[in-house]
Amino acid sequence: MRAIHIHEYCGPEVLRRVELGIPKPGFGEVLIRVAAACVNFMDVHTREDKYRDSRTYPVRVRSALGMEGAGEVVETGAGVTSLCAGDRVAWCISWGAYADFAVVPAARLAKRRGVEVFATTSTPQKAAIARARGADHVMLYEHGAFADRIRELTRGRGVDVVFDAVGKTTLRDSFRAARVRGLIINYGSVTGPMRDLDPHELGEAGSLFLTRPRLADHLADAATVQRRADDVFAAIRQGALNVEINGRYTLDNVEEAHAALEERRQAGKAVIVIG
């Protein structure tokens, strides 16, 4: 089978296509014929060795990339009773999706609430997508501090919750954009982590609550994975969630997929179409 491995840590040029034998599923695992794999910054940061000390996302050189995928079960290992050959599945937080086949633990498979949405983004093109997806207000964070504009729009109050996936470049402005005792959810670090954070800053900004969630901790068991997957698929069926796929690649040009993401040319989801 074809697979994409990293043999050293560096830029997109270290991604290598290799030929491997089809793996066998072990106890509690299933073998999946991969139809598509997603490309995200976790793949990029893993390739750059930024997760060297991570307890949740360890991957080493001479390993296959791709922590999100979808496909069809072709074989189940011992102990698997909830799935069978022919089932269509999707998964995340299990490496190896950049390949024709992947072995995945069975437990991994598997604007709606009327809030006012303030969105920040890096380019006018992405701002247009945010507006089309229902954002009430859109600001370009690379054109200056967005917190002042949010404070103006909320009459000085600030927002209840800030979801920050950018990290170092925007996190302190996110503090300023939040209301007193507001919640900051830093769920990504596209521009890098903010390693010089002093906890006293949270107090000075209004007794804020800051959390840095990891997806793996929110998908701890099969029942939780299934419940969250059911919610997502129900939202898609009802038309409340529209997944924006703006980049399609193959195993022959994975390097371009990574480069487009790193250079901020990718808007919406990028996928590698495999089978």
C-alpha positions as CSV (number, residue, x, y, z in Angstrom):
1,M,0.0,0.0,0.0
2,R,1.0,3.7,-0.4
3,A,1.7,5.8,2.6
4,I,3.2,9.2,3.5
5,H,6.0,9.0,6.1
6,I,8.3,11.5,7.6
7,H,12.0,10.4,8.0
8,E,13.2,13.7,9.5
9,Y,11.7,16.9,10.9
10,C,11.7,19.9,8.6
11,G,9.6,21.5,5.8
12,P,7.1,19.8,3.4
13,E,10.0,18.4,1.4
14,V,10.6,15.7,4.1
15,L,7.2,14.1,3.2
16,R,8.0,10.8,1.5
17,R,5.8,8.3,-0.4
18,V,6.6,4.8,0.6
19,E,5.3,1.3,-0.2
20,L,4.3,-0.8,2.8
21,G,2.5,-4.0,3.5
22,I,-1.1,-3.8,4.5
23,P,-1.2,-3.9,8.3
24,K,-3.3,-6.4,10.4
25,P,-5.7,-5.1,13.1
26,G,-4.8,-6.2,16.6
27,F,-7.1,-6.6,19.6
28,G,-9.7,-3.8,19.7
29,E,-8.6,-2.4,16.3
30,V,-10.1,-2.3,12.8
31,L,-8.4,-2.1,9.4
32,I,-9.9,0.7,7.2
33,R,-9.6,1.3,3.5
34,V,-9.0,5.1,3.6
35,A,-11.2,7.2,1.3
36,A,-9.9,10.6,2.4
37,A,-7.7,12.1,5.0
38,C,-7.9,15.7,6.4
39,V,-4.9,18.1,6.4
40,N,-4.6,20.4,9.4
41,F,-2.0,22.2,11.5
42,M,-1.5,19.2,13.8
43,D,0.0,17.4,10.8
44,V,2.2,20.4,10.0
45,H,3.4,20.9,13.6
46,T,4.1,17.1,13.9
47,R,6.2,17.3,10.8
48,E,8.1,20.2,12.4
49,D,8.6,18.2,15.7
50,K,6.6,20.7,17.8
51,Y,4.9,17.9,19.6
52,R,8.1,16.2,20.8
53,D,7.0,16.1,24.5
54,S,3.2,15.8,23.9
55,R,1.5,13.1,26.0
56,T,-1.6,13.1,23.6
57,Y,-0.1,13.5,20.1
58,P,3.2,11.5,20.0
59,V,4.5,10.6,16.6
60,R,8.0,9.9,15.6
61,V,10.1,9.9,12.4
62,R,9.4,6.9,10.1
63,S,5.8,7.2,10.9
64,A,2.7,7.9,8.8
65,L,1.1,11.3,9.2
66,G,-2.6,12.1,9.2
67,M,-4.7,12.1,12.4
68,E,-8.1,12.5,10.7
69,G,-9.6,10.3,8.1
70,A,-12.7,8.5,6.7
71,G,-13.2,5.2,4.9
72,E,-14.6,1.7,5.0
73,V,-13.9,-1.1,7.5
74,V,-12.4,-4.1,5.7
75,E,-11.3,-6.2,8.7
76,T,-11.9,-6.2,12.4
77,G,-9.5,-7.4,15.1
78,A,-10.4,-9.6,18.1
79,G,-12.6,-8.0,20.6
80,V,-14.4,-5.7,18.2
81,T,-18.1,-6.2,18.3
82,S,-19.5,-2.8,17.4
83,L,-18.2,-2.7,13.8
84,C,-18.0,-5.0,10.9
85,A,-16.6,-5.1,7.3
86,G,-18.4,-2.7,5.1
87,D,-19.2,-0.1,7.7
88,R,-18.4,3.5,6.7
89,V,-16.5,5.3,9.5
90,A,-14.5,8.4,10.3
91,W,-11.9,9.0,13.0
92,C,-9.5,11.5,14.6
93,I,-6.6,11.4,17.0
94,S,-5.2,8.2,15.5
95,W,-2.2,8.6,13.2
96,G,-1.8,7.0,9.8
97,A,-4.6,8.4,7.6
98,Y,-2.2,9.5,4.8
99,A,-2.2,5.9,3.4
100,D,-4.4,3.5,1.4
101,F,-5.1,1.6,4.6
102,A,-5.0,2.4,8.3
103,V,-5.4,0.5,11.5
104,V,-7.4,2.5,14.1
105,P,-8.6,1.6,17.6
106,A,-12.4,0.9,17.4
107,A,-13.1,3.4,20.2
108,R,-11.8,6.3,18.1
109,L,-14.3,5.8,15.3
110,A,-17.1,7.3,15.0
111,K,-24.4,29.0,14.1
112,R,-26.8,26.9,15.9
113,R,-27.4,28.4,19.3
114,G,-28.5,31.9,18.6
115,V,-25.4,33.7,19.8
116,E,-23.9,36.8,18.4
117,V,-20.7,35.9,16.6
118,F,-17.6,38.1,16.3
119,A,-15.1,36.5,13.9
120,T,-11.4,37.4,13.3
121,T,-9.4,36.1,10.4
122,S,-6.3,36.9,8.4
123,T,-7.4,37.7,4.9
124,P,-10.4,39.4,3.1
125,Q,-11.1,36.1,1.3
126,K,-11.5,34.3,4.6
127,A,-13.5,37.1,6.0
128,A,-16.0,36.6,3.2
129,I,-16.3,33.0,4.1
130,A,-16.9,33.9,7.8
131,R,-19.7,36.2,6.8
132,A,-21.3,33.6,4.5
133,R,-21.2,31.2,7.4
134,G,-23.2,33.6,9.6
135,A,-20.7,35.7,11.5
136,D,-22.3,38.9,12.7
137,H,-19.1,40.9,12.7
138,V,-15.8,40.1,11.0
139,M,-12.4,41.7,11.7
140,L,-8.9,41.1,10.2
141,Y,-6.6,40.5,13.1
142,E,-3.4,41.2,11.1
143,H,-4.6,44.8,10.5
144,G,-4.3,45.7,14.1
145,A,-5.9,45.0,17.5
146,F,-9.4,43.6,17.1
147,A,-10.2,43.9,20.8
148,D,-10.9,47.7,20.5
149,R,-13.5,47.1,17.8
150,I,-15.2,44.3,19.8
151,R,-15.3,46.6,22.9
152,E,-16.9,49.3,20.7
153,L,-19.5,46.9,19.3
154,T,-20.4,45.6,22.8
155,R,-20.5,49.0,24.4
156,G,-17.4,48.3,26.5
157,R,-18.6,45.0,27.9
158,G,-16.6,42.5,25.9
159,V,-17.7,39.0,24.8
160,D,-18.6,36.1,27.0
161,V,-16.4,33.5,25.4
162,V,-13.4,33.8,23.0
163,F,-12.3,30.8,20.9
164,D,-8.7,31.4,19.9
165,A,-7.0,29.0,17.5
166,V,-4.2,31.4,16.4
167,G,-2.2,31.5,19.6
168,K,0.8,33.8,20.1
169,T,-0.3,36.5,17.7
170,T,-3.8,37.1,19.0
171,L,-4.1,35.6,22.6
172,R,-3.4,38.9,24.5
173,D,-6.0,40.7,22.3
174,S,-8.4,37.9,23.1
175,F,-7.9,38.7,26.8
176,R,-8.9,42.3,26.1
177,A,-11.9,41.3,24.0
178,A,-13.4,39.2,26.8
179,R,-15.8,40.5,29.5
180,V,-15.1,40.5,33.2
181,R,-14.9,36.8,34.3
182,G,-15.1,35.8,30.7
183,L,-13.8,32.5,29.3
184,I,-10.8,32.2,26.8
185,I,-10.6,28.8,25.0
186,N,-7.2,28.6,23.3
187,Y,-7.8,25.5,21.2
188,G,-5.0,26.0,18.6
189,S,-1.6,27.6,18.1
190,V,-1.2,28.3,14.4
191,T,1.3,31.1,15.1
192,G,2.9,29.3,18.0
193,P,2.3,29.0,21.7
194,M,2.5,32.0,24.1
195,R,5.2,30.7,26.4
196,D,5.7,34.0,28.4
197,L,2.2,34.1,29.9
198,D,2.0,35.4,33.5
199,P,-1.1,34.2,35.3
200,H,-1.5,37.7,36.8
201,E,-2.4,38.9,33.3
202,L,-5.6,37.0,33.6
203,G,-6.5,38.9,36.8
204,E,-5.6,42.2,35.4
205,A,-7.7,41.6,32.3
206,G,-10.8,41.0,34.4
207,S,-10.4,37.7,36.4
208,L,-10.5,35.7,33.2
209,F,-10.7,31.9,32.9
210,L,-8.2,30.4,30.4
211,T,-8.3,26.8,29.2
212,R,-6.1,24.9,26.6
213,P,-8.2,21.8,25.7
214,R,-6.8,18.8,23.8
215,L,-9.2,16.9,21.6
216,A,-8.1,13.6,22.8
217,D,-9.3,14.3,26.3
218,H,-12.8,15.1,25.0
219,L,-12.9,11.8,23.1
220,A,-12.0,9.5,26.0
221,D,-14.3,6.5,25.2
222,A,-16.3,5.0,22.4
223,A,-19.7,6.3,23.7
224,T,-18.4,9.9,23.8
225,V,-17.0,9.6,20.3
226,Q,-20.4,8.3,19.0
227,R,-22.4,10.9,20.8
228,R,-20.4,13.8,19.4
229,A,-20.4,12.2,16.0
230,D,-24.1,11.8,16.1
231,D,-24.5,15.6,16.9
232,V,-22.2,16.5,14.0
233,F,-24.0,14.3,11.4
234,A,-27.4,15.5,12.6
235,A,-26.3,19.1,12.1
236,I,-25.1,18.3,8.6
237,R,-28.4,16.5,7.7
238,Q,-30.5,19.4,9.1
239,G,-28.4,22.0,7.1
240,A,-27.2,23.7,10.2
241,L,-23.6,22.7,9.5
242,N,-22.0,23.0,6.1
243,V,-18.4,21.6,5.9
244,E,-16.3,23.9,3.6
245,I,-13.8,21.8,1.6
246,N,-11.7,24.2,-0.5
247,G,-8.6,22.0,-1.2
248,R,-8.4,18.5,-2.6
249,Y,-5.1,16.8,-3.0
250,T,-3.7,13.2,-3.6
251,L,-0.9,11.2,-2.1
252,D,1.2,12.5,-5.0
253,N,1.0,16.2,-3.9
254,V,0.8,16.1,-0.1
255,E,3.7,18.6,0.0
256,E,1.5,21.2,-1.7
257,A,-1.3,20.6,0.8
258,H,1.1,21.3,3.7
259,A,2.6,24.3,2.0
260,A,-0.8,25.9,1.3
261,L,-1.7,25.5,4.9
262,E,1.5,26.9,6.3
263,E,1.4,29.9,3.8
264,R,-2.1,30.6,4.9
265,R,-3.4,30.1,1.3
266,Q,-5.9,27.5,2.5
267,A,-9.4,28.6,3.5
268,G,-11.8,25.9,4.7
269,K,-10.9,22.3,5.1
270,A,-8.2,20.5,2.9
271,V,-8.5,16.8,2.2
272,I,-6.3,14.2,0.6
273,V,-8.5,12.0,-1.6
274,I,-7.0,8.5,-1.4
275,G,-9.6,5.8,-2.4
